[in-house]
Structure formats: structure tokens, C-alpha cells
Amino acid sequence: MFLDYAGIRVTELDRSVKFYRRGLGLREIRRGSTDGLGTWVLLEDPVSHQRLELNHYVPSSPFATPFTPGEGLDHLGFRMPSPRRTAAKLLRLGASMAPGEASLPDGSLVYVVDPDGIWIELIQTSAADARRILPRSPATAARPRSKRTKRR
């Protein structure tokens, strides 16, 4: 058994898709409708392949209850080389800084709150983990080895 995805309810679907795609690098892999009751968008992290489903319900849907941020969801965690830089990008996309002492002074752990009130934990990845799990940029990617003929 494995956890397939986490689903969160959002108030403005297009804004939330933009926030998670541009801000955190998730990619849209599927989109659909729930029998006219709402729309869902399934996003995936291209590195870990973890999935996040964004759900938006029409006002007449029985699921469109008064919105309470979080509704039991504590937070979402993302690992990255530079939490402060990512936080700055997310702030430009509509996030706010989490209240209180939710960040470490060295910036290795930063909390922001998405436009719908969901807390997002931005965790600094160690250099060793970054080399193991994060994709390399094209400039630093290994170059293909040249073909050499064997000598006999």
C-alpha cells in the first residue's frame, strides 16, 4: 500500500493551479469534473512524484460548505535548496508569511500560507540530498560520454 495523493479544497482554482505550478514547480497531469459539482486538478512533483489534488466546488455542490482554512490539514512539506528564495517567489504569487515564529533564523525552514490558508513548510535540502534527489540544471548535468572503440 502507498499514499497516492493529498487533496485540498481551494476557493479559486486558476489562482491555486498557478500558485503551485509556478511557485513550487508542480506539473498538471490530469483535470476533471465531478458530475457538475466541481472541478479537480491533479498536480505532481516531477522529482518525488508526490501528487496534490486541488478541488474546487460550485456553490450548489453539497461539498461547497463554508470554507475553513485547513479543515484538519496541518501543512504540506516541500524540500528545496533555497527555502527563502522559494518563499519570496510564493509571496509574489499570493502567499503570506506564516504568523509567529514559524521560520528558523538561518532560513533552512520557512513556513508560508497559500492564498487559501494552507500552511506550506519549505525545508532546506542538504547538499548530499540535493545531489541525490533534485534534478541538475542543464548547465551542470553530466555530459554524455564519448564513444570509444575497444582495443584488442
Contacts in CASP RR format, 6 or more apart in sequence:
PFRMAT RR
TARGET T0000
AUTHOR 0000-0000-0000
METHOD contacts of the structure
MODEL  1
MFLDYAGIRVTELDRSVKFYRRGLGLREIRRGSTDGLGTWVLLEDPVSHQ
RLELNHYVPSSPFATPFTPGEGLDHLGFRMPSPRRTAAKLLRLGASMAPG
EASLPDGSLVYVVDPDGIWIELIQTSAADARRILPRSPATAARPRSKRTK
RR
4 51 0 8 1.000
5 42 0 8 1.000
5 50 0 8 1.000
5 51 0 8 1.000
5 52 0 8 1.000
5 53 0 8 1.000
6 51 0 8 1.000
6 52 0 8 1.000
6 53 0 8 1.000
6 73 0 8 1.000
6 76 0 8 1.000
7 52 0 8 1.000
7 53 0 8 1.000
7 54 0 8 1.000
7 55 0 8 1.000
8 52 0 8 1.000
8 53 0 8 1.000
8 54 0 8 1.000
8 55 0 8 1.000
8 70 0 8 1.000
8 73 0 8 1.000
8 76 0 8 1.000
8 116 0 8 1.000
8 118 0 8 1.000
9 55 0 8 1.000
9 56 0 8 1.000
9 57 0 8 1.000
9 63 0 8 1.000
9 67 0 8 1.000
9 71 0 8 1.000
9 116 0 8 1.000
10 16 0 8 1.000
10 54 0 8 1.000
10 55 0 8 1.000
10 56 0 8 1.000
10 116 0 8 1.000
11 56 0 8 1.000
11 67 0 8 1.000
11 115 0 8 1.000
11 116 0 8 1.000
12 56 0 8 1.000
12 115 0 8 1.000
12 116 0 8 1.000
13 39 0 8 1.000
13 41 0 8 1.000
13 54 0 8 1.000
13 56 0 8 1.000
15 115 0 8 1.000
16 54 0 8 1.000
16 56 0 8 1.000
16 114 0 8 1.000
16 115 0 8 1.000
16 116 0 8 1.000
17 28 0 8 1.000
17 41 0 8 1.000
17 43 0 8 1.000
17 54 0 8 1.000
18 93 0 8 1.000
19 90 0 8 1.000
19 93 0 8 1.000
19 94 0 8 1.000
19 95 0 8 1.000
19 114 0 8 1.000
19 115 0 8 1.000
20 26 0 8 1.000
20 43 0 8 1.000
20 52 0 8 1.000
20 54 0 8 1.000
21 27 0 8 1.000
21 28 0 8 1.000
21 43 0 8 1.000
22 89 0 8 1.000
22 93 0 8 1.000
23 86 0 8 1.000
23 89 0 8 1.000
23 90 0 8 1.000
23 93 0 8 1.000
24 45 0 8 1.000
24 78 0 8 1.000
24 86 0 8 1.000
24 90 0 8 1.000
24 120 0 8 1.000
25 45 0 8 1.000
25 46 0 8 1.000
26 43 0 8 1.000
26 44 0 8 1.000
26 45 0 8 1.000
26 46 0 8 1.000
26 52 0 8 1.000
27 43 0 8 1.000
27 44 0 8 1.000
27 46 0 8 1.000
28 41 0 8 1.000
28 42 0 8 1.000
28 43 0 8 1.000
29 42 0 8 1.000
29 43 0 8 1.000
29 44 0 8 1.000
29 51 0 8 1.000
30 41 0 8 1.000
30 42 0 8 1.000
31 39 0 8 1.000
31 40 0 8 1.000
31 41 0 8 1.000
31 42 0 8 1.000
32 39 0 8 1.000
32 40 0 8 1.000
32 41 0 8 1.000
33 39 0 8 1.000
33 40 0 8 1.000
34 40 0 8 1.000
34 55 0 8 1.000
34 57 0 8 1.000
34 61 0 8 1.000
36 58 0 8 1.000
36 61 0 8 1.000
37 57 0 8 1.000
37 58 0 8 1.000
37 60 0 8 1.000
37 61 0 8 1.000
37 62 0 8 1.000
37 63 0 8 1.000
38 55 0 8 1.000
38 56 0 8 1.000
38 57 0 8 1.000
38 58 0 8 1.000
38 61 0 8 1.000
38 63 0 8 1.000
39 55 0 8 1.000
39 56 0 8 1.000
40 53 0 8 1.000
40 54 0 8 1.000
40 55 0 8 1.000
40 56 0 8 1.000
41 53 0 8 1.000
41 54 0 8 1.000
42 51 0 8 1.000
42 52 0 8 1.000
42 53 0 8 1.000
43 51 0 8 1.000
43 52 0 8 1.000
43 53 0 8 1.000
43 54 0 8 1.000
44 50 0 8 1.000
44 51 0 8 1.000
44 52 0 8 1.000
45 51 0 8 1.000
45 52 0 8 1.000
45 78 0 8 1.000
46 135 0 8 1.000
47 133 0 8 1.000
47 134 0 8 1.000
47 135 0 8 1.000
48 133 0 8 1.000
52 76 0 8 1.000
55 63 0 8 1.000
57 63 0 8 1.000
57 64 0 8 1.000
58 64 0 8 1.000
67 116 0 8 1.000
69 113 0 8 1.000
69 116 0 8 1.000
69 117 0 8 1.000
69 118 0 8 1.000
70 117 0 8 1.000
70 118 0 8 1.000
73 118 0 8 1.000
74 119 0 8 1.000
75 111 0 8 1.000
75 118 0 8 1.000
75 119 0 8 1.000
75 120 0 8 1.000
75 121 0 8 1.000
76 118 0 8 1.000
76 119 0 8 1.000
76 120 0 8 1.000
76 121 0 8 1.000
77 120 0 8 1.000
77 121 0 8 1.000
77 122 0 8 1.000
77 123 0 8 1.000
78 86 0 8 1.000
78 120 0 8 1.000
78 121 0 8 1.000
78 122 0 8 1.000
78 123 0 8 1.000
79 123 0 8 1.000
79 124 0 8 1.000
79 125 0 8 1.000
79 129 0 8 1.000
79 133 0 8 1.000
79 134 0 8 1.000
80 86 0 8 1.000
80 122 0 8 1.000
80 123 0 8 1.000
80 124 0 8 1.000
80 125 0 8 1.000
80 134 0 8 1.000
81 124 0 8 1.000
81 125 0 8 1.000
81 130 0 8 1.000
81 134 0 8 1.000
82 124 0 8 1.000
83 107 0 8 1.000
83 108 0 8 1.000
83 109 0 8 1.000
83 110 0 8 1.000
83 122 0 8 1.000
83 123 0 8 1.000
83 124 0 8 1.000
84 107 0 8 1.000
84 110 0 8 1.000
86 110 0 8 1.000
86 122 0 8 1.000
87 95 0 8 1.000
87 97 0 8 1.000
87 110 0 8 1.000
87 112 0 8 1.000
87 122 0 8 1.000
90 112 0 8 1.000
90 114 0 8 1.000
90 120 0 8 1.000
91 97 0 8 1.000
91 112 0 8 1.000
94 114 0 8 1.000
94 115 0 8 1.000
95 112 0 8 1.000
95 113 0 8 1.000
95 114 0 8 1.000
95 115 0 8 1.000
95 120 0 8 1.000
96 112 0 8 1.000
96 113 0 8 1.000
97 103 0 8 1.000
97 111 0 8 1.000
97 112 0 8 1.000
97 113 0 8 1.000
98 111 0 8 1.000
98 112 0 8 1.000
98 113 0 8 1.000
98 119 0 8 1.000
102 110 0 8 1.000
102 111 0 8 1.000
102 119 0 8 1.000
103 109 0 8 1.000
103 110 0 8 1.000
103 111 0 8 1.000
104 110 0 8 1.000
107 124 0 8 1.000
108 123 0 8 1.000
108 124 0 8 1.000
109 121 0 8 1.000
109 122 0 8 1.000
109 123 0 8 1.000
109 124 0 8 1.000
110 121 0 8 1.000
110 122 0 8 1.000
111 119 0 8 1.000
111 120 0 8 1.000
111 121 0 8 1.000
111 122 0 8 1.000
112 119 0 8 1.000
112 120 0 8 1.000
112 122 0 8 1.000
113 119 0 8 1.000
113 120 0 8 1.000
114 120 0 8 1.000
125 133 0 8 1.000
125 134 0 8 1.000
136 142 0 8 1.000
END
